[in-house]
Amino acid sequence: MTQKPFTPDFADLPDQLPLFPLPGVAVMPDTQLPLNVFEPRYLRMVFDVLGSHRMIGMVQPLPTADEASPSTEGRPEIYRTGTAGRISSFSETKDGRLMLILTGVCRFQIRQELDLDKDYRIAEVDWRPFSLDYGGDSGSIPDRVALFRSLRDYCSQNDVEIAWKDAEKLEDRPLIDLLTIHLPLQVQEKQALIESPALSDRIALLQGLLDMSNAESGGAAGFRH
């Protein structure tokens, strides 16, 4: 990732992040994610981080997690790997919502959640497993023709629209990361891509997921071990 003027150096990334669990929603480094924030606890979270590092940890709840369950106290079980997004712009609405744009910074692993006096979740995080997000990842798509063939079949079967001319012009890493966040993959599939540190691993996994879905003729693909 090319260093941006408002992106902190890797050594300056914070030790703690507020967490925003959303199923099927992801951001990857150097991609952008629009968010519509309206719950009071998350509005407070946004205003808190705007006064500091401006970063939010996007994580996915486990597929079986139930946020409404009394046993979770509004805190569903979550995957332990997510991506930090920096609030690069925001606007207020007349009905009390915040419209955010998050720009992906770096993925992280959750060391532990912290018991702080907040109504939103905060975790101590480890960035080191994903230092490649800050450059040095030399992976490349071995066969772009094959990938785009699989992608076209997948999009046709799943009624997904893509600006093909723009997509074909993208370099390998932006292409794979944009597909990771925008394709209607199942939660487990999207999470598997998020957790793959190297670009080469994400390329191979995405190709496999597309081919598996296409082979099943648009049926429920599901991530298989």
Secondary structure as a PSIPRED ss2 file (coil, helix, strand):
# PSIPRED VFORMAT (PSIPRED V4.0)

   1 M C   1.000  0.000  0.000
   2 T C   1.000  0.000  0.000
   3 Q C   1.000  0.000  0.000
   4 K C   1.000  0.000  0.000
   5 P C   1.000  0.000  0.000
   6 F C   1.000  0.000  0.000
   7 T C   1.000  0.000  0.000
   8 P C   1.000  0.000  0.000
   9 D C   1.000  0.000  0.000
  10 F H   0.000  1.000  0.000
  11 A H   0.000  1.000  0.000
  12 D H   0.000  1.000  0.000
  13 L C   1.000  0.000  0.000
  14 P C   1.000  0.000  0.000
  15 D C   1.000  0.000  0.000
  16 Q E   0.000  0.000  1.000
  17 L E   0.000  0.000  1.000
  18 P E   0.000  0.000  1.000
  19 L E   0.000  0.000  1.000
  20 F E   0.000  0.000  1.000
  21 P E   0.000  0.000  1.000
  22 L C   1.000  0.000  0.000
  23 P C   1.000  0.000  0.000
  24 G C   1.000  0.000  0.000
  25 V C   1.000  0.000  0.000
  26 A C   1.000  0.000  0.000
  27 V C   1.000  0.000  0.000
  28 M C   1.000  0.000  0.000
  29 P C   1.000  0.000  0.000
  30 D C   1.000  0.000  0.000
  31 T C   1.000  0.000  0.000
  32 Q E   0.000  0.000  1.000
  33 L E   0.000  0.000  1.000
  34 P E   0.000  0.000  1.000
  35 L E   0.000  0.000  1.000
  36 N E   0.000  0.000  1.000
  37 V E   0.000  0.000  1.000
  38 F C   1.000  0.000  0.000
  39 E C   1.000  0.000  0.000
  40 P H   0.000  1.000  0.000
  41 R H   0.000  1.000  0.000
  42 Y H   0.000  1.000  0.000
  43 L H   0.000  1.000  0.000
  44 R H   0.000  1.000  0.000
  45 M H   0.000  1.000  0.000
  46 V H   0.000  1.000  0.000
  47 F H   0.000  1.000  0.000
  48 D H   0.000  1.000  0.000
  49 V H   0.000  1.000  0.000
  50 L H   0.000  1.000  0.000
  51 G C   1.000  0.000  0.000
  52 S C   1.000  0.000  0.000
  53 H C   1.000  0.000  0.000
  54 R C   1.000  0.000  0.000
  55 M E   0.000  0.000  1.000
  56 I E   0.000  0.000  1.000
  57 G E   0.000  0.000  1.000
  58 M E   0.000  0.000  1.000
  59 V E   0.000  0.000  1.000
  60 Q C   1.000  0.000  0.000
  61 P E   0.000  0.000  1.000
  62 L C   1.000  0.000  0.000
  63 P C   1.000  0.000  0.000
  64 T C   1.000  0.000  0.000
  65 A C   1.000  0.000  0.000
  66 D C   1.000  0.000  0.000
  67 E C   1.000  0.000  0.000
  68 A C   1.000  0.000  0.000
  69 S C   1.000  0.000  0.000
  70 P H   0.000  1.000  0.000
  71 S H   0.000  1.000  0.000
  72 T H   0.000  1.000  0.000
  73 E C   1.000  0.000  0.000
  74 G C   1.000  0.000  0.000
  75 R C   1.000  0.000  0.000
  76 P C   1.000  0.000  0.000
  77 E C   1.000  0.000  0.000
  78 I E   0.000  0.000  1.000
  79 Y C   1.000  0.000  0.000
  80 R C   1.000  0.000  0.000
  81 T E   0.000  0.000  1.000
  82 G E   0.000  0.000  1.000
  83 T E   0.000  0.000  1.000
  84 A E   0.000  0.000  1.000
  85 G E   0.000  0.000  1.000
  86 R E   0.000  0.000  1.000
  87 I E   0.000  0.000  1.000
  88 S E   0.000  0.000  1.000
  89 S E   0.000  0.000  1.000
  90 F E   0.000  0.000  1.000
  91 S E   0.000  0.000  1.000
  92 E E   0.000  0.000  1.000
  93 T C   1.000  0.000  0.000
  94 K C   1.000  0.000  0.000
  95 D C   1.000  0.000  0.000
  96 G C   1.000  0.000  0.000
  97 R C   1.000  0.000  0.000
  98 L E   0.000  0.000  1.000
  99 M E   0.000  0.000  1.000
 100 L E   0.000  0.000  1.000
 101 I E   0.000  0.000  1.000
 102 L E   0.000  0.000  1.000
 103 T E   0.000  0.000  1.000
 104 G E   0.000  0.000  1.000
 105 V E   0.000  0.000  1.000
 106 C E   0.000  0.000  1.000
 107 R E   0.000  0.000  1.000
 108 F E   0.000  0.000  1.000
 109 Q E   0.000  0.000  1.000
 110 I E   0.000  0.000  1.000
 111 R E   0.000  0.000  1.000
 112 Q E   0.000  0.000  1.000
 113 E E   0.000  0.000  1.000
 114 L E   0.000  0.000  1.000
 115 D C   1.000  0.000  0.000
 116 L C   1.000  0.000  0.000
 117 D C   1.000  0.000  0.000
 118 K C   1.000  0.000  0.000
 119 D C   1.000  0.000  0.000
 120 Y C   1.000  0.000  0.000
 121 R C   1.000  0.000  0.000
 122 I E   0.000  0.000  1.000
 123 A E   0.000  0.000  1.000
 124 E E   0.000  0.000  1.000
 125 V E   0.000  0.000  1.000
 126 D E   0.000  0.000  1.000
 127 W C   1.000  0.000  0.000
 128 R H   0.000  1.000  0.000
 129 P H   0.000  1.000  0.000
 130 F H   0.000  1.000  0.000
 131 S H   0.000  1.000  0.000
 132 L H   0.000  1.000  0.000
 133 D H   0.000  1.000  0.000
 134 Y H   0.000  1.000  0.000
 135 G C   1.000  0.000  0.000
 136 G C   1.000  0.000  0.000
 137 D C   1.000  0.000  0.000
 138 S C   1.000  0.000  0.000
 139 G C   1.000  0.000  0.000
 140 S C   1.000  0.000  0.000
 141 I C   1.000  0.000  0.000
 142 P C   1.000  0.000  0.000
 143 D C   1.000  0.000  0.000
 144 R H   0.000  1.000  0.000
 145 V H   0.000  1.000  0.000
 146 A H   0.000  1.000  0.000
 147 L H   0.000  1.000  0.000
 148 F H   0.000  1.000  0.000
 149 R H   0.000  1.000  0.000
 150 S H   0.000  1.000  0.000
 151 L H   0.000  1.000  0.000
 152 R H   0.000  1.000  0.000
 153 D H   0.000  1.000  0.000
 154 Y H   0.000  1.000  0.000
 155 C H   0.000  1.000  0.000
 156 S H   0.000  1.000  0.000
 157 Q H   0.000  1.000  0.000
 158 N C   1.000  0.000  0.000
 159 D C   1.000  0.000  0.000
 160 V C   1.000  0.000  0.000
 161 E C   1.000  0.000  0.000
 162 I C   1.000  0.000  0.000
 163 A C   1.000  0.000  0.000
 164 W H   0.000  1.000  0.000
 165 K H   0.000  1.000  0.000
 166 D H   0.000  1.000  0.000
 167 A H   0.000  1.000  0.000
 168 E H   0.000  1.000  0.000
 169 K H   0.000  1.000  0.000
 170 L C   1.000  0.000  0.000
 171 E C   1.000  0.000  0.000
 172 D H   0.000  1.000  0.000
 173 R H   0.000  1.000  0.000
 174 P H   0.000  1.000  0.000
 175 L H   0.000  1.000  0.000
 176 I H   0.000  1.000  0.000
 177 D H   0.000  1.000  0.000
 178 L H   0.000  1.000  0.000
 179 L H   0.000  1.000  0.000
 180 T H   0.000  1.000  0.000
 181 I H   0.000  1.000  0.000
 182 H H   0.000  1.000  0.000
 183 L C   1.000  0.000  0.000
 184 P C   1.000  0.000  0.000
 185 L C   1.000  0.000  0.000
 186 Q C   1.000  0.000  0.000
 187 V H   0.000  1.000  0.000
 188 Q H   0.000  1.000  0.000
 189 E H   0.000  1.000  0.000
 190 K H   0.000  1.000  0.000
 191 Q H   0.000  1.000  0.000
 192 A H   0.000  1.000  0.000
 193 L H   0.000  1.000  0.000
 194 I H   0.000  1.000  0.000
 195 E H   0.000  1.000  0.000
 196 S C   1.000  0.000  0.000
 197 P C   1.000  0.000  0.000
 198 A C   1.000  0.000  0.000
 199 L H   0.000  1.000  0.000
 200 S H   0.000  1.000  0.000
 201 D H   0.000  1.000  0.000
 202 R H   0.000  1.000  0.000
 203 I H   0.000  1.000  0.000
 204 A H   0.000  1.000  0.000
 205 L H   0.000  1.000  0.000
 206 L H   0.000  1.000  0.000
 207 Q H   0.000  1.000  0.000
 208 G H   0.000  1.000  0.000
 209 L H   0.000  1.000  0.000
 210 L H   0.000  1.000  0.000
 211 D H   0.000  1.000  0.000
 212 M H   0.000  1.000  0.000
 213 S H   0.000  1.000  0.000
 214 N H   0.000  1.000  0.000
 215 A H   0.000  1.000  0.000
 216 E C   1.000  0.000  0.000
 217 S C   1.000  0.000  0.000
 218 G C   1.000  0.000  0.000
 219 G C   1.000  0.000  0.000
 220 A C   1.000  0.000  0.000
 221 A C   1.000  0.000  0.000
 222 G C   1.000  0.000  0.000
 223 F C   1.000  0.000  0.000
 224 R C   1.000  0.000  0.000
 225 H C   1.000  0.000  0.000
